[in-house]
């Protein structure tokens, strides 16, 4: 079913072709590529490269959310983000998402051209953030997170994983609606790798369809996560093949958007899966 995800500068069509959100970490300590794009010039070059490879959206982040990471102040996030936004302003056509949970960061980045706010706390951290997003007409991604990035892997136990993640996301959606954000502006993300065991990540993948009716669309972010290295033991930057498997599963299970580091490679994966789904639906009704 075709749907629309509206954001500050336009809209994305969901349901026909899987959208790729390319990751640009402007950090010294992200789990996969920390430090590689910490220099503003290298971050700009990486964003342009991902767009050329087929990224439908670009997600810029200035705070690592790897397990055990410390929070980064709003002022430092802006020091990292704003020069990159300025450098991309006249060179980018893909909508830009900002990975932040802080209203101060979101407000300034939206004023500087960002279209979407990707909040790993799912509107559970900064009570001012929903209002800021509403004022700017931003698209939002609301993710499930148990605790904080520093504590999330300490005790990831759930009575009913799917039900608890859904309830958390519903709370974020309620905060969005109370601020004046419409359903068509919201995409939800169950938070693969954030406060989950390896088995729980697979349970979420198998139950992705359970989240499809919550908002305009569904995002999954399996790229290079620890569970994709469970069998190979490979480091994060060598997990392209296992990530491809997880991406294929996510799309078949209902993901509209996948957030990835390796855009060119994952486009090959999603093209195949999208084509399979098209033919399957045509011949099975």
C-alpha positions as CSV (number, residue, x, y, z in Angstrom):
1,X,0.0,0.0,0.0
2,X,1.4,3.4,-1.0
3,X,1.7,5.9,1.8
4,X,3.2,9.4,2.2
5,X,5.8,10.5,4.8
6,X,5.7,14.2,5.0
7,X,8.7,16.3,6.2
8,X,9.8,19.9,6.3
9,X,10.9,20.2,2.7
10,X,8.6,17.8,1.0
11,X,7.5,14.2,1.2
12,X,8.7,10.6,0.7
13,X,6.6,7.9,-1.0
14,X,6.5,4.7,1.0
15,X,5.3,1.2,0.1
16,X,6.5,1.0,-3.5
17,X,10.3,1.0,-3.3
18,X,12.4,0.6,-0.1
19,X,14.1,3.9,0.8
20,X,17.7,3.9,2.0
21,X,18.8,6.3,4.7
22,X,22.6,6.8,4.4
23,X,24.5,7.2,7.7
24,X,27.0,9.9,8.3
25,X,28.5,9.8,11.7
26,X,30.3,13.1,12.6
27,X,31.8,11.6,15.7
28,X,35.1,10.4,17.1
29,X,33.6,7.3,18.7
30,X,30.7,5.6,16.8
31,X,30.8,1.8,17.0
32,X,31.4,1.3,13.3
33,X,33.2,4.2,11.7
34,X,34.0,6.6,14.6
35,X,36.6,9.2,13.6
36,X,36.4,8.5,9.8
37,X,34.1,11.4,9.1
38,X,34.8,13.6,12.2
39,X,36.5,16.2,10.0
40,X,33.8,18.4,8.4
41,X,35.2,18.1,4.9
42,X,35.3,14.3,5.1
43,X,31.7,14.2,6.4
44,X,30.5,16.4,3.5
45,X,32.3,14.2,1.0
46,X,30.8,11.1,2.6
47,X,27.3,12.5,2.4
48,X,27.7,13.4,-1.3
49,X,29.1,9.9,-2.0
50,X,26.1,8.2,-0.3
51,X,23.7,10.4,-2.3
52,X,25.5,9.4,-5.5
53,X,25.3,5.8,-4.5
54,X,21.5,6.1,-4.2
55,X,20.7,7.3,-0.7
56,X,17.1,8.6,-0.6
57,X,17.8,10.3,2.7
58,X,20.9,11.2,4.7
59,X,21.1,10.9,8.4
60,X,23.7,13.1,10.1
61,X,24.6,12.3,13.7
62,X,27.0,14.1,16.1
63,X,26.6,11.9,19.1
64,X,27.5,8.3,19.3
65,X,24.8,6.0,20.6
66,X,26.9,2.9,20.8
67,X,26.5,0.8,24.0
68,X,28.2,2.5,26.9
69,X,28.6,5.9,25.2
70,X,28.4,9.2,27.0
71,X,26.0,12.0,26.0
72,X,27.3,14.9,24.0
73,X,26.3,18.5,24.9
74,X,24.0,20.4,22.5
75,X,26.7,23.0,21.8
76,X,29.2,20.3,20.8
77,X,26.7,18.6,18.6
78,X,26.0,21.9,16.8
79,X,29.7,22.5,16.4
80,X,30.0,19.2,14.5
81,X,26.7,19.5,12.5
82,X,26.3,23.1,11.4
83,X,29.5,23.3,9.2
84,X,28.4,20.1,7.5
85,X,24.9,21.4,6.9
86,X,26.3,24.6,5.5
87,X,28.6,22.7,3.2
88,X,25.8,20.5,1.9
89,X,23.1,23.2,1.5
90,X,23.6,23.9,-2.2
91,X,25.0,20.5,-3.2
92,X,22.5,18.0,-1.9
93,X,19.0,17.0,-3.1
94,X,18.3,14.1,-0.7
95,X,16.4,15.2,2.4
96,X,18.6,15.5,5.5
97,X,17.8,13.9,8.8
98,X,19.4,14.9,12.1
99,X,20.1,12.1,14.6
100,X,19.5,13.9,17.9
101,X,17.3,13.8,21.0
102,X,17.8,17.5,22.0
103,X,15.4,20.3,21.1
104,X,18.2,22.9,20.9
105,X,20.1,20.9,18.3
106,X,16.9,20.1,16.3
107,X,15.8,23.7,16.2
108,X,19.0,25.1,14.8
109,X,19.5,22.3,12.3
110,X,15.9,22.6,11.0
111,X,16.5,26.3,10.6
112,X,19.7,25.5,8.6
113,X,17.9,23.1,6.2
114,X,17.3,19.8,7.8
115,X,14.0,18.1,7.0
116,X,13.7,15.2,9.5
117,X,14.6,14.6,13.2
118,X,15.6,11.1,14.1
119,X,15.2,10.7,17.9
120,X,16.6,7.5,19.4
121,X,14.7,8.2,22.6
122,X,11.4,8.3,20.7
123,X,10.3,11.6,22.3
124,X,11.1,10.3,25.8
125,X,14.1,12.5,26.6
126,X,13.6,16.2,25.8
127,X,10.0,17.3,26.4
128,X,10.6,20.4,24.2
129,X,11.5,18.4,21.1
130,X,8.0,17.5,19.9
131,X,7.0,21.2,19.9
132,X,10.2,22.2,18.0
133,X,9.5,19.5,15.3
134,X,5.9,20.6,15.1
135,X,6.8,24.3,14.7
136,X,9.1,23.5,11.7
137,X,6.8,20.8,10.1
138,X,9.6,18.3,10.4
139,X,9.3,14.6,9.7
140,X,10.2,12.5,12.7
141,X,11.6,9.1,13.3
142,X,10.7,7.8,16.8
143,X,12.9,4.9,18.0
144,X,12.5,2.5,21.0
145,X,15.3,2.7,23.5
146,X,15.5,1.0,26.9
147,X,17.3,3.3,29.3
148,X,20.1,5.3,27.7
149,X,22.9,4.4,25.3
150,X,25.2,4.2,28.3
151,X,23.0,1.7,30.2
152,X,20.8,0.0,27.5
153,X,22.7,-3.3,27.4
154,X,23.0,-3.8,31.1
155,X,19.8,-5.7,31.6
156,X,17.7,-6.0,28.4
157,X,14.9,-8.1,29.8
158,X,11.3,-7.8,28.7
159,X,8.1,-9.6,29.7
160,X,6.6,-9.2,26.2
161,X,9.1,-7.7,23.8
162,X,6.8,-6.7,21.0
163,X,4.1,-5.4,23.2
164,X,6.5,-3.3,25.3
165,X,8.2,-1.8,22.3
166,X,4.8,-1.0,20.8
167,X,3.6,0.7,23.9
168,X,6.8,2.8,24.2
169,X,6.4,3.9,20.5
170,X,2.7,4.7,21.1
171,X,3.8,7.0,24.0
172,X,6.1,8.9,21.6
173,X,3.4,9.1,19.0
174,X,1.0,10.5,21.6
175,X,3.6,13.2,22.5
176,X,3.9,14.0,18.8
177,X,0.2,14.3,18.3
178,X,-0.2,16.5,21.4
179,X,2.4,18.9,20.0
180,X,0.5,19.0,16.6
181,X,2.6,16.6,14.6
182,X,0.4,14.6,12.2
183,X,0.6,10.8,11.8
184,X,1.8,11.3,8.2
185,X,4.9,13.0,9.6
186,X,5.9,10.0,11.8
187,X,7.9,6.9,11.1
188,X,8.7,4.4,13.9
189,X,11.8,2.4,14.5
190,X,11.7,-0.6,17.0
191,X,15.4,0.0,17.7
192,X,17.4,-3.0,16.6
193,X,20.6,-3.3,18.7
194,X,19.4,-0.7,21.3
195,X,18.8,-2.5,24.6
196,X,18.2,-5.9,23.0
197,X,20.0,-9.3,23.1
198,X,20.9,-11.0,19.9
199,X,17.8,-13.2,20.1
200,X,15.6,-10.2,20.8
201,X,16.9,-8.5,17.7
202,X,15.8,-11.5,15.6
203,X,12.4,-11.5,17.4
204,X,11.9,-7.9,16.5
205,X,12.9,-8.6,12.8
206,X,10.3,-11.4,12.7
207,X,7.7,-9.2,14.3
208,X,8.3,-6.0,12.3
209,X,4.9,-6.2,10.7
210,X,3.4,-5.7,14.2
211,X,4.5,-2.0,14.1
212,X,3.2,-1.2,10.6
213,X,-0.1,0.3,11.7
214,X,1.4,2.7,14.3
215,X,2.5,5.6,11.9
216,X,3.0,6.5,8.3
217,X,5.9,4.1,8.0
218,X,8.4,1.8,9.5
219,X,12.2,2.1,9.7
220,X,14.7,-0.6,10.5
221,X,18.4,-0.1,11.3
222,X,20.3,-3.4,11.3
223,X,23.4,-2.0,9.6
224,X,26.7,-3.5,11.1
225,X,25.0,-4.0,14.5
226,X,26.6,-6.5,16.9
227,X,24.0,-9.2,16.2
228,X,25.1,-9.2,12.5
229,X,28.5,-10.3,13.6
230,X,27.4,-13.1,15.9
231,X,28.4,-15.9,13.6
232,X,31.3,-14.4,11.7
233,X,33.0,-12.6,14.5
234,X,33.9,-9.9,12.0
235,X,34.4,-6.3,13.0
236,X,31.7,-3.8,12.2
237,X,33.2,-2.5,9.0
238,X,33.4,-6.0,7.6
239,X,29.7,-7.0,8.2
240,X,28.3,-6.0,4.8
241,X,27.1,-9.5,3.9
242,X,25.5,-10.2,7.2
243,X,23.9,-6.8,7.1
244,X,22.6,-7.6,3.7
245,X,20.8,-10.6,5.1
246,X,19.3,-8.6,7.9
247,X,18.2,-5.9,5.5
248,X,16.5,-8.4,3.2
249,X,14.6,-9.9,6.2
250,X,13.6,-6.4,7.4
251,X,12.2,-5.4,4.0
252,X,10.3,-8.7,3.6
253,X,8.9,-8.2,7.1
254,X,7.6,-4.7,6.3
255,X,10.3,-2.1,6.7
256,X,9.7,1.0,4.4
257,X,13.1,2.6,5.2
258,X,16.4,1.0,6.1
259,X,19.2,3.0,7.7
260,X,22.5,1.8,6.4
261,X,26.2,2.6,6.2
262,X,26.8,0.9,2.8
263,X,24.3,2.4,0.4
264,X,25.5,1.0,-2.9
265,X,25.7,-2.5,-1.6
266,X,22.3,-2.4,0.2
267,X,20.6,-0.8,-2.8
268,X,21.4,-4.1,-4.7
269,X,19.8,-6.0,-1.9
270,X,16.6,-3.9,-1.7
271,X,16.2,-3.8,-5.4
272,X,16.1,-7.6,-5.5
273,X,13.7,-7.8,-2.5
274,X,11.4,-5.1,-3.9
275,X,11.2,-6.9,-7.2
276,X,10.5,-10.2,-5.5
277,X,7.7,-8.6,-3.5
278,X,6.2,-7.1,-6.6
279,X,6.1,-10.4,-8.5
280,X,4.9,-12.3,-5.4
281,X,2.0,-9.9,-4.8
282,X,1.1,-9.9,-8.5
283,X,0.8,-13.7,-8.7
284,X,-0.6,-14.4,-5.2
285,X,-3.1,-11.6,-4.9
